[in-house]
Amino acid sequence: MTTVCVVGLGYIGLPTAAMMASRGFEVIGYDVNEAAVASINAGKAHFHEPDLQMLLSAALNTGRLKAQNQPAEADYFIIAVPTPFRDGKKPDMSHVEKACDAVAPYLQPGSTVILESTSPVGSTEMVAGRLAAARPDLTLPDYKESGDAQIAVAHCPERILPGNMLPELVANDRIIGGMTETCSQRARALYESFVTGHIYVTDCRTAEFVKLIENASRDVNIAFANELSVICDRIGVDVWHAVELANKHPRVSILQPGTGVGGHCIAVDPWFIVDSAPEEARLIRMAREVNDRKPEYIFHRILDLADRFKSPVVSCFGVTYKADVGDLRESPSLKIVMKLLQHGGVRVLVCDPLVKALPPEFSGCPDVSLVDADTARRESDIVAFLVAHKQFKRLEFNRFLHKVVVDATGLMSKPNGLVDSTFASPRKEPW
């Protein structure tokens, strides 16, 4: 039986580990987070993802998955750890480096190491070099060399979407880039056993760059929509209606604007390209700056409206980074809430059906509380729709007519089948 050690049991690693265990692999999940390991072994996923709990329970009941605080010998090692950026938007590869150091003692001839973490170009070569330094008794591959190495090293970037991870883990096409052709084929043999999508093989540098440009492409398109929303605010045009009509053109497909860009991928990965080619990546840099500025812009729009009230109460509908996902990482809506509290003089009511408790950074703050939708509507002077969760689309928007509304999501616009935003309220603000 093939043994797989998954390094990092977070949003990518745990679904991957559970899925592979369900397909008959012997899976060891390794994570330095003792609370996460304990929760997994107790049969409870430490974050929500549809159907993950069921898959995890099945994997544990069969005995094919166990979580622990140290790696173990395995045929395959899958590294799925965070790759954030440091101050100055520089890639932080410390988690990958620590993962390499942790698994190095457990490598044996024939092992394959696969980096799934989204990483700057050259990271797979760094992994091979670091492992070679830690294990001089083993031969590791050089980039595009034909020599046979005892350890294979490859990059296979994750391509799954929060909220639909498990179906996409199986169905999505995958890109595999090995240090050598042999490395690629050894990694391909693993993914072919459970992926129904097409598997494309290339070299590791190309695979790394493909993942980065996928996310940069999304970021640029979102930035275009967000910039349109700011322009429409200036010229007095309903951006939702304008985008809807523009998209009637057969070759136009503009995305929907919002509060910015969040999550662990699109808000981070384009900076890896900028860091690699700062003079050439001008459009990518500008898109990142446009999207990073959007929360600040909406914050000031809310603040301008708050001046109308003596002791303003602002209800923020939605604080996760995107609709219908409970993930708060890099959430632009959460940044807006934080800015309101830091400014002071404003009471903030947070309404989000996917958030069970406010993040620790709000602990002890008397000016913010997590409330239900009725309380958020009833007790607020200003209503800010920041995330278009499906639960919010069922709200009775006529009950908000006496409020000042900042709709950053298009919830009150006609395309959603709700109130025509032009006539929703004489006090409604476009942003």
C-alpha positions as CSV (number, residue, x, y, z in Angstrom):
1,M,0.0,0.0,0.0
2,T,1.3,3.4,-0.9
3,T,2.0,5.7,2.0
4,V,1.5,9.5,1.8
5,C,2.7,12.0,4.4
6,V,0.8,15.3,4.1
7,V,2.7,18.2,5.6
8,G,0.3,20.8,6.8
9,L,-3.3,20.0,7.7
10,G,-5.0,23.4,6.9
11,Y,-7.4,24.4,4.2
12,I,-5.6,22.4,1.5
13,G,-3.8,19.7,3.4
14,L,-6.7,18.3,5.4
15,P,-9.1,17.8,2.4
16,T,-6.2,16.3,0.4
17,A,-5.3,13.9,3.2
18,A,-8.9,12.8,3.8
19,M,-9.5,12.4,0.1
20,M,-6.4,10.3,-0.4
21,A,-7.3,8.1,2.6
22,S,-10.7,7.5,1.1
23,R,-9.0,6.3,-2.1
24,G,-7.1,3.6,-0.2
25,F,-3.8,5.3,0.6
26,E,-2.2,5.1,4.0
27,V,-2.0,8.7,5.0
28,I,-0.1,10.4,7.8
29,G,-1.1,14.0,8.4
30,Y,1.6,16.1,10.0
31,D,1.0,19.5,11.5
32,V,2.8,21.6,14.2
33,N,-0.6,22.8,15.5
34,E,-1.3,20.5,18.4
35,A,-4.9,21.6,18.7
36,A,-5.6,20.9,15.1
37,V,-4.0,17.5,15.3
38,A,-6.0,16.6,18.4
39,S,-9.3,17.9,16.8
40,I,-8.7,15.8,13.7
41,N,-7.9,12.6,15.6
42,A,-11.0,13.2,17.7
43,G,-12.9,13.2,14.4
44,K,-13.7,16.9,14.0
45,A,-12.4,19.1,11.2
46,H,-11.0,22.4,12.6
47,F,-12.6,24.5,9.9
48,H,-15.8,24.2,7.9
49,E,-15.9,22.9,4.3
50,P,-19.0,21.1,2.8
51,D,-18.8,17.3,3.2
52,L,-15.3,17.5,4.7
53,Q,-16.5,16.3,8.1
54,M,-18.1,13.2,6.5
55,L,-15.0,12.3,4.5
56,L,-12.8,12.8,7.5
57,S,-14.9,10.6,9.7
58,A,-14.8,7.8,7.1
59,A,-11.0,8.1,6.7
60,L,-10.5,7.9,10.4
61,N,-12.9,5.0,10.9
62,T,-11.0,2.9,8.2
63,G,-7.7,3.6,10.0
64,R,-6.2,4.9,6.8
65,L,-5.7,8.5,8.2
66,K,-4.0,9.6,11.4
67,A,-2.7,13.0,12.4
68,Q,0.4,13.6,14.4
69,N,2.9,16.2,15.4
70,Q,5.9,14.7,13.5
71,P,6.3,13.3,10.0
72,A,6.9,9.6,9.2
73,E,8.5,7.6,6.5
74,A,6.4,7.6,3.3
75,D,6.5,7.0,-0.4
76,Y,5.2,10.5,-1.1
77,F,5.5,13.7,0.9
78,I,3.0,16.4,0.0
79,I,3.9,19.9,1.3
80,A,0.8,22.0,1.8
81,V,1.8,24.8,4.1
82,P,1.2,28.6,4.0
83,T,3.2,30.9,1.7
84,P,2.3,34.4,2.9
85,F,4.4,37.6,2.3
86,R,6.5,39.6,4.7
87,D,6.7,43.4,5.1
88,G,7.5,44.9,1.7
89,K,5.3,42.3,-0.1
90,K,8.3,39.8,-0.1
91,P,7.5,36.1,-0.2
92,D,7.8,34.4,3.1
93,M,9.0,30.8,2.4
94,S,9.8,30.0,6.0
95,H,7.0,27.5,6.4
96,V,8.2,25.6,3.3
97,E,11.7,25.7,4.6
98,K,10.6,24.3,8.0
99,A,8.6,21.6,6.2
100,C,11.7,20.5,4.3
101,D,13.7,20.4,7.5
102,A,11.0,18.3,9.2
103,V,10.7,15.7,6.5
104,A,14.3,15.4,5.5
105,P,15.2,12.7,8.2
106,Y,12.3,10.5,7.0
107,L,13.3,10.4,3.3
108,Q,14.3,7.1,1.9
109,P,15.4,6.0,-1.6
110,G,12.4,6.1,-3.9
111,S,10.5,8.9,-2.0
112,T,8.8,11.6,-3.9
113,V,8.4,15.2,-2.5
114,I,5.6,17.3,-4.0
115,L,5.3,21.0,-3.2
116,E,1.6,22.0,-3.5
117,S,1.9,25.4,-1.8
118,T,1.6,28.3,-4.2
119,S,5.2,29.6,-4.4
120,P,7.5,31.9,-6.4
121,V,9.3,30.6,-9.4
122,G,12.3,28.7,-8.2
123,S,10.8,27.3,-5.0
124,T,10.8,23.7,-6.1
125,E,14.5,24.0,-6.8
126,M,15.0,25.5,-3.4
127,V,13.2,22.5,-1.9
128,A,15.5,20.1,-3.7
129,G,18.5,22.0,-2.7
130,R,17.5,22.2,1.0
131,L,16.7,18.5,1.1
132,A,20.1,17.7,-0.5
133,A,21.9,19.8,2.1
134,A,20.1,18.0,4.9
135,R,20.6,14.5,3.4
136,P,24.0,14.3,1.7
137,D,23.6,10.5,1.8
138,L,20.9,10.7,-0.8
139,T,21.0,12.0,-4.4
140,L,18.5,14.6,-5.4
141,P,17.7,16.0,-8.8
142,D,19.0,19.1,-10.5
143,Y,16.7,21.2,-12.7
144,K,16.2,19.6,-16.1
145,E,19.1,17.2,-15.7
146,S,18.7,13.7,-17.0
147,G,20.6,11.9,-14.2
148,D,18.7,9.5,-12.0
149,A,18.2,10.7,-8.5
150,Q,17.1,8.6,-5.5
151,I,14.5,11.3,-4.5
152,A,12.0,12.9,-6.9
153,V,10.9,16.5,-6.4
154,A,8.0,18.2,-8.1
155,H,5.5,21.0,-7.9
156,C,1.7,20.4,-8.3
157,P,-0.1,23.6,-7.2
158,E,-3.5,23.2,-5.6
159,R,-6.5,24.4,-7.7
160,I,-9.4,24.1,-5.4
161,L,-12.0,26.7,-4.4
162,P,-13.2,27.1,-0.8
163,G,-16.8,26.0,-0.5
164,N,-16.3,23.4,-3.3
165,M,-13.0,21.9,-2.4
166,L,-13.8,18.2,-2.4
167,P,-15.4,18.0,-5.8
168,E,-12.7,20.2,-7.4
169,L,-9.9,18.2,-5.7
170,V,-11.0,15.2,-7.9
171,A,-12.5,16.9,-11.0
172,N,-10.1,19.8,-11.7
173,D,-7.3,19.5,-14.2
174,R,-3.9,19.5,-12.6
175,I,-0.5,20.9,-13.6
176,I,2.6,18.9,-12.6
177,G,6.1,20.2,-12.9
178,G,9.0,18.1,-11.9
179,M,12.6,19.0,-11.5
180,T,13.2,16.4,-14.2
181,E,10.9,14.4,-16.5
182,T,11.3,11.4,-14.2
183,C,10.2,13.5,-11.2
184,S,7.1,14.6,-13.1
185,Q,6.1,11.1,-14.0
186,R,6.5,9.9,-10.4
187,A,4.3,12.7,-9.2
188,R,1.8,12.1,-12.0
189,A,1.4,8.4,-10.9
190,L,0.1,9.6,-7.5
191,Y,-2.4,12.2,-8.9
192,E,-3.7,9.8,-11.6
193,S,-4.9,7.5,-8.9
194,F,-7.6,10.0,-7.7
195,V,-7.9,12.9,-10.2
196,T,-10.5,12.5,-12.9
197,G,-9.5,15.8,-14.6
198,H,-6.7,16.0,-17.2
199,I,-3.1,16.0,-15.9
200,Y,-0.7,18.3,-17.7
201,V,3.1,17.7,-17.3
202,T,5.7,20.4,-17.6
203,D,8.8,21.6,-15.7
204,C,8.7,22.9,-12.2
205,R,9.3,26.6,-13.1
206,T,6.5,26.6,-15.6
207,A,4.1,25.0,-13.1
208,E,5.0,27.5,-10.5
209,F,4.4,30.4,-12.9
210,V,1.1,29.0,-14.2
211,K,-0.4,29.0,-10.8
212,L,0.7,32.6,-10.2
213,I,-0.6,33.9,-13.4
214,E,-4.0,32.1,-12.9
215,N,-4.5,34.2,-9.7
216,A,-3.0,37.3,-11.2
217,S,-5.4,37.1,-14.1
218,R,-8.3,37.0,-11.6
219,D,-6.8,39.9,-9.7
220,V,-6.5,42.1,-12.7
221,N,-10.1,41.5,-13.8
222,I,-11.4,42.2,-10.3
223,A,-9.4,45.4,-10.2
224,F,-11.0,46.5,-13.4
225,A,-14.5,46.0,-11.9
226,N,-13.5,47.7,-8.6
227,E,-12.1,50.7,-10.5
228,L,-15.3,50.9,-12.5
229,S,-17.3,51.1,-9.2
230,V,-15.2,54.0,-8.0
231,I,-15.6,55.8,-11.3
232,C,-19.4,55.2,-11.3
233,D,-19.5,56.7,-7.8
234,R,-17.8,59.8,-9.1
235,I,-20.1,60.3,-12.2
236,G,-23.4,59.2,-10.6
237,V,-23.9,55.9,-12.5
238,D,-25.2,52.6,-11.0
239,V,-22.2,50.4,-11.6
240,W,-24.3,47.2,-11.3
241,H,-26.7,48.3,-14.0
242,A,-23.8,49.5,-16.2
243,V,-21.8,46.2,-15.9
244,E,-25.0,44.2,-16.6
245,L,-25.6,46.1,-19.8
246,A,-21.9,46.0,-20.9
247,N,-21.9,42.2,-20.4
248,K,-24.7,42.0,-23.1
249,H,-21.8,42.4,-25.6
250,P,-20.8,38.9,-26.9
251,R,-17.2,39.4,-26.1
252,V,-17.4,41.3,-22.8
253,S,-17.5,39.6,-19.4
254,I,-16.8,42.1,-16.6
255,L,-16.7,40.7,-13.1
256,Q,-18.7,42.1,-10.2
257,P,-17.1,44.7,-8.0
258,G,-16.9,44.3,-4.3
259,T,-15.0,45.4,-1.2
260,G,-11.6,44.3,-2.5
261,V,-9.8,41.0,-2.7
262,G,-9.2,38.6,0.1
263,G,-8.3,35.0,0.8
264,H,-5.0,33.1,0.8
265,C,-4.4,33.2,-3.0
266,I,-5.5,36.1,-5.1
267,A,-4.6,38.7,-2.5
268,V,-1.1,37.3,-2.1
269,D,0.2,35.4,-5.1
270,P,0.4,38.3,-7.6
271,W,3.0,39.9,-5.4
272,F,5.3,36.9,-6.0
273,I,5.3,37.8,-9.7
274,V,6.0,41.5,-8.8
275,D,8.8,40.4,-6.6
276,S,10.4,38.3,-9.3
277,A,10.1,41.0,-12.0
278,P,9.4,44.4,-10.4
279,E,10.1,46.5,-13.5
280,E,8.1,44.3,-15.9
281,A,5.0,43.5,-13.7
282,R,3.5,47.0,-13.9
283,L,-0.1,46.0,-14.6
284,I,-0.1,43.2,-12.0
285,R,1.3,45.6,-9.4
286,M,-1.3,48.3,-10.3
287,A,-4.2,45.7,-10.0
288,R,-3.0,44.7,-6.6
289,E,-2.8,48.4,-5.5
290,V,-6.4,49.1,-6.9
291,N,-7.8,46.1,-5.0
292,D,-5.9,46.9,-1.8
293,R,-7.2,50.5,-1.9
294,K,-10.9,49.4,-2.2
295,P,-11.5,48.7,1.6
296,E,-10.0,52.2,2.4
297,Y,-12.3,53.8,-0.1
298,I,-15.5,52.1,1.3
299,F,-14.4,52.9,4.8
300,H,-14.2,56.6,4.0
301,R,-17.6,56.5,2.2
302,I,-19.1,55.0,5.4
303,L,-17.3,57.6,7.6
304,D,-18.6,60.5,5.5
305,L,-22.1,59.3,6.1
306,A,-21.5,58.7,9.8
307,D,-21.0,62.4,10.2
308,R,-24.8,62.9,9.8
309,F,-25.4,61.2,13.1
310,K,-24.4,62.1,16.6
311,S,-23.6,58.6,17.8
312,P,-23.6,56.6,14.6
313,V,-24.3,52.8,14.6
314,V,-23.0,51.0,11.5
315,S,-24.2,47.4,10.7
316,C,-21.8,45.5,8.5
317,F,-23.5,42.6,6.7
318,G,-20.7,40.1,5.9
319,V,-17.1,40.0,7.0
320,T,-15.7,36.9,5.4
321,Y,-13.4,37.3,2.4
322,K,-16.0,36.2,-0.2
323,A,-19.6,35.1,-0.4
324,D,-20.8,31.8,1.1
325,V,-17.4,31.0,2.6
326,G,-16.6,31.2,6.3
327,D,-12.9,32.1,5.7
328,L,-11.7,35.4,7.2
329,R,-8.1,35.3,5.8
330,E,-7.1,38.7,4.2
331,S,-10.8,39.7,4.3
332,P,-11.3,43.2,2.9
333,S,-14.6,43.5,4.7
334,L,-13.0,42.7,8.0
335,K,-10.4,45.4,7.3
336,I,-13.3,47.9,6.9
337,V,-14.7,46.9,10.3
338,M,-11.3,47.3,11.9
339,K,-10.8,50.7,10.3
340,L,-14.1,51.9,11.7
341,L,-13.2,50.7,15.2
342,Q,-9.7,52.2,15.0
343,H,-11.2,55.6,14.0
344,G,-13.5,55.6,17.0
345,G,-16.8,57.3,17.6
346,V,-18.7,54.5,15.8
347,R,-20.5,51.5,17.1
348,V,-20.3,48.5,14.8
349,L,-22.7,45.6,14.5
350,V,-21.4,42.6,12.6
351,C,-23.9,40.3,10.9
352,D,-22.5,37.2,9.2
353,P,-24.2,33.8,9.3
354,L,-21.0,32.0,8.6
355,V,-19.0,33.5,11.5
356,K,-19.7,32.0,14.9
357,A,-17.4,34.4,16.8
358,L,-15.5,37.6,16.1
359,P,-11.7,37.2,15.6
360,P,-9.4,37.5,18.6
361,E,-8.3,41.0,17.5
362,F,-11.7,42.3,18.5
363,S,-11.6,40.7,21.9
364,G,-12.5,43.2,24.7
365,C,-13.6,45.9,22.3
366,P,-16.9,47.3,23.5
367,D,-17.8,49.1,20.2
368,V,-18.3,45.9,18.2
369,S,-20.7,43.0,18.6
370,L,-21.9,40.0,16.5
371,V,-25.6,40.1,16.0
372,D,-28.4,38.6,13.9
373,A,-29.8,40.3,10.8
374,D,-32.9,41.8,12.5
375,T,-30.8,43.4,15.3
376,A,-28.3,44.7,12.7
377,R,-31.1,46.3,10.7
378,R,-33.1,47.6,13.7
379,E,-30.4,49.2,15.7
380,S,-28.3,50.7,13.0
381,D,-28.2,54.1,11.4
382,I,-26.1,53.0,8.4
383,V,-26.2,49.6,6.8
384,A,-23.2,48.4,4.8
385,F,-23.6,45.3,2.7
386,L,-20.1,44.1,2.3
387,V,-20.4,40.4,1.4
388,A,-23.2,38.9,-0.8
389,H,-23.9,35.7,1.2
390,K,-26.9,33.8,-0.2
391,Q,-28.7,34.3,3.1
392,F,-28.6,38.1,2.6
393,K,-30.2,37.8,-0.8
394,R,-33.4,36.6,1.0
395,L,-33.6,39.7,3.1
396,E,-36.7,41.9,2.8
397,F,-35.0,45.0,1.5
398,N,-38.0,47.2,1.8
399,R,-37.4,47.1,5.5
400,F,-34.2,49.0,5.0
401,L,-35.7,52.0,3.2
402,H,-35.4,54.2,6.3
403,K,-31.7,53.4,6.6
404,V,-28.7,54.9,4.9
405,V,-27.4,52.0,2.8
406,V,-23.9,51.5,1.5
407,D,-24.2,48.6,-1.0
408,A,-20.7,47.4,-2.0
409,T,-22.0,44.1,-3.3
410,G,-25.0,44.8,-5.6
411,L,-27.4,43.1,-3.2
412,M,-30.0,45.8,-3.7
413,S,-29.6,46.0,-7.4
414,K,-32.1,44.8,-10.0
415,P,-30.0,41.9,-11.5
416,N,-30.4,40.0,-8.2
417,G,-34.2,40.1,-8.6
418,L,-34.6,42.5,-5.7
419,V,-35.4,46.1,-5.4
420,D,-34.3,48.4,-8.2
421,S,-31.4,50.2,-6.6
422,T,-32.2,53.4,-8.3
423,F,-35.4,53.7,-6.3
424,A,-34.6,51.6,-3.2
425,S,-34.3,54.6,-1.0
426,P,-33.8,58.4,-1.4
427,R,-31.1,58.0,1.2
428,K,-29.3,55.0,-0.5
429,E,-25.7,55.7,-1.3
430,P,-24.0,54.0,-4.3
431,W,-21.0,53.2,-2.1
